[in-house]
Amino acid sequence: MTTLIPSASPRVVRELADDLAVDADLRDRAGKPPFDEVSRLREAGLPALLTPPGPDGRGVDWRTACSAVRDIAAADSSIAELLAHHHALSWSPRLFGTAEDAAALALRAVQEQWLWGGDIDLPDAQTSTGLALTPATDGYVLNGRRPLTAGVAVADRLVHTARRTDSGAWVVVHVDPAHPGVSAEPAHDLLGQRLSGAGGVSYDDVPVAAHQVLGGVPVDEHEISPFTALAPLARRLLLVHVGLGNAEGALAEARDISRALPRARPSTDADSGAQYGTPPADPYLLLAYGELATSVHSAGAVVDRAAEAMARGLAEGPALGADERADIAFLVDAAEAVTADSALHITTRVLELTADAPALVTDPGLDRFWRNARALTAHGSAAHRLRDIGEHYLNGLQ
């Protein structure tokens, strides 16, 4: 087993981000399943590195993981989304199972460099898992279909919420997608996030051993422990880091393009015409970049505060209280709302600011940042987030 220590992560992530940035636009246009990209992740040791911290030095803390996802997103937000889901789901054994079982499963996952995929729903009146778990003589069998699952095309283990057919209880299971009863259906022709490996997955009498059941989830949402209830918040917050990193990447690339555009020489120069490489002096361009830089830094401050709160909550473990969990949810909602607005504005505006670039740069590909921002924000309702923020702020509820 190769032990990857947290102190190595900045260099590993930086090198991987630089590698992914080289051909990000070409790979995005091709839109193929990310098999090559996952190979790059494994060569860098990222699946093992981006796991919860263990007693033997493996894994990284929550804030380091968020920073890594954000840095990768600036280069390729699709691959960052893969890593975001992976890290969030790698916490599932701790959030839903016992400490002993979680430690054993985490050790195996690190040794074999599992890439986690899947999705977890917490029960409510409107939710149906779409998956049924039926008791069998030597465990269970899993049947059903999930229409949209993270990383289904490339994951080594898929995590799902399923409902037991005998008791109606909700349980969280992990499954090996290599079983012949598992049928992955990668999504095609996506607007954005084309290389995230998302798609549908069907299960036809797939055996699930008892040790593959991570734990149960109470049907009554009010009985779910605050620590377990961090699961969906952790995933959402990591995806916020993907969106923020995507916006930062768009702004950085636009800045490089704007710096390279020709600028008129001062009238006092002996010769006339345009020159390249001179610092932009257009006051409206400077104003625009000042606004965008302020927007991304402001969003970053809100996101960092949410990440700090989540780190404290995960460190608390089962001792986490309901009020602390509500405060974390409030900060995650705020981070989502602020980052969604900032990312959509930035990725749209940079297209306008670099409109003259095609004369100098062959198709800079900034549209992928806008498409990725749209895809990342399409599934969350801004009105719902703001309503929840207002409810917590006004009434102290979540």
KELOKOL-67755 format. One record per residue (C-alpha): x, y, z; residue in one letter. Coordinates in steps of 0.25 Angstrom, whole numbers, plus 5000, padded with zeros to 4 digits. Layout:
BEGIN
XYZA;...
This chain:
BEGIN
500050005000M;500550144996T;500250245007T;499950385002L;500150485013I;499350625013P;500650705012S;500850644998A;499450684993S;499750834988P;500850784979R;500050664974V;498850744971V;499550864965R;500250764955E;498950694952L;498250824949A;499350874940D;499250744932D;497750744931L;497750894926A;498650864914V;497550794906D;496250824914A;495550894903D;495850774893L;495450674903R;494150754906D;493850764891R;494050614889A;493150584901G;493550434903K;493450354916P;494650404925P;495450274925F;496750344921D;496450454931E;496250344942V;497550284939S;498250414941R;497550424954L;498050294958R;499450324954E;499450444963A;498850364974G;497650454976L;496550354979P;497350304991A;497750444995L;496350504995L;495850415005T;495450445020P;496750455029P;497150325035G;498050295048P;499150245039D;499350385031G;498450345019R;497450435014G;497350585016V;496450685024D;495150745019W;495750875016R;496950815008T;495950735000A;495150854997C;496350934992S;496850814983A;495450804977V;495450954974R;496850964968D;496450844959I;495150914955A;495951034950A;496550944940A;495450844937D;494150854945S;493650724940S;494750644946I;494650724958A;493150684959E;493650544959L;494550564970L;493550644978A;492550534978H;493650434981H;494050504993H;492650534998A;492350384996L;493550335003S;493050395016W;491850305015S;492350195023P;492650285035R;491350365033L;490450245032F;491250125039G;491950085051T;493350145053A;493950005053E;493349965039D;493650105034A;495150085037A;495249955030A;494549995018L;495350125017A;496650045018L;496249955006R;495750074998A;497050144999V;497850014997Q;497149984984E;496950134980Q;495450124979W;494750244972L;493350254978W;492150294971G;490650284973G;489650374980D;488950374994I;487550424997D;487050445011L;485650405012P;484450505012D;483050495008A;483350524993Q;484550434991T;484650304985S;485950234984T;485550154971G;486350034977L;485849914985A;486649824994L;486049694996T;486549595007P;487149465002A;487749345008T;489249395008D;488949545009G;488049634999Y;487749654985V;487649794979L;486749834967N;486249964961G;486850084954R;487450214957R;487250314945P;488450404949L;489650354956T;490950424958A;492250354952G;491450234948V;492250214935A;493650204943V;493350174958A;493950054965D;492850064976R;491450124975L;490750164987V;489250174988H;488050184997T;487050064995A;485750025002R;485649885008R;484449815002T;484149745016D;484149855025S;484049985017G;485350035024A;486350115017W;487750065016V;489050115009V;489850015001V;491050004993H;491149914980V;492249874971D;491849924957P;492649814950A;491549714954H;490849664941P;489449704947G;489849854947V;489649924935S;490250064933A;489650164923E;490550284922P;489950414918A;490150474905H;490050614898D;490150684911L;490150834911L;491250844921G;492050754931Q;492150664919R;493350584925L;492750554939S;492350414936G;490950434940A;489750344935G;488750244939G;488950114945V;488049994946S;488149874956Y;487549734952D;487649634964D;489049684968V;489449614981P;489749704993V;490549645004A;490249685019A;491549755020H;491149845007Q;490049905015V;490650025022L;489550065031G;488050105032G;487350235031V;486150265039P;484850285030V;484450405039D;485450515035E;485350575049H;485950445055E;487250455046I;488450485054S;489050625051P;490350555047F;489750465037T;488950585032A;490250645027L;490350555016A;489550635005P;490150765011L;491550715009A;491250674994R;490550804991R;491750884997L;492750814989L;491950844977L;491950984981V;493550984981H;493450924967V;492551034962G;493451144969L;494751074963G;494051074949N;493751224950A;495251254955E;495751174943G;494851254933A;495351384939L;496851344939A;496751304924E;495951424920A;497051514927R;498151444919D;497451464906I;497151614909S;498551634913R;498951584899A;498051664891L;498651784883P;498651924890R;498752054883A;500152124885R;500152254893P;500052374883S;501452424888T;502052294882D;502952324869A;502252204862D;500752174861S;499952054861G;499551944871A;500551864880Q;500451734887Y;500751704902G;500551844907T;499751854920P;498251884917P;497852024920A;496452034915D;495752084928P;494452014924Y;495251884923L;495951904936L;494551934943L;493951804937A;495151724942Y;495051794956G;493651754957E;493851614953L;495051594962A;494251654974T;493051564971S;493951434971V;494651474984H;493351504991S;492851374987A;494051304992G;493951375005A;492551315007V;492951175002V;494151175011D;493351205023R;492351095020A;493550995018A;494051035032E;492751005038A;492650875031M;494050835035A;493650855050R;492350785048G;493050655042L;494050665053A;492950665064E;492450535058G;491250465065P;491350575076A;490850685066L;489650755071G;488350795063A;488650945064D;490050925059E;489550845047R;488550955044A;489651065044D;490450985035I;489250965025A;488951115026F;490451145022L;490351035010V;489051105005D;489751235005A;490951184998A;490151124988E;489351244985A;490551344985V;491351254976T;490251214966A;490051364964D;491551394963S;491851274954A;490751304944L;491151454943H;492651434942I;492551324931T;491551404923T;492351534924R;493651474920V;493051434907L;492751584904E;494051634909L;494851544900T;493951564888A;495151614880D;496051494883A;495751404871P;496551494862A;497751454871L;497451324878V;496851214870T;495551184878D;495951204892P;494851114897G;494351204908L;492851154905D;493151024913R;493251104926F;491851164923W;491251034919R;491850964932N;491351074941A;489951054935R;490050904937A;490550924951L;489451024955T;488250954948A;487850864958H;487650954970G;486551054972S;487051194976A;485751224982A;485751104990H;487151134995R;486751274999L;485551235006R;486251135014D;487351245017I;486151345021G;485551235030E;486751215038H;487151355039Y;485751405043L;485251285051N;486551205055G;485951085047L;486451005036Q;
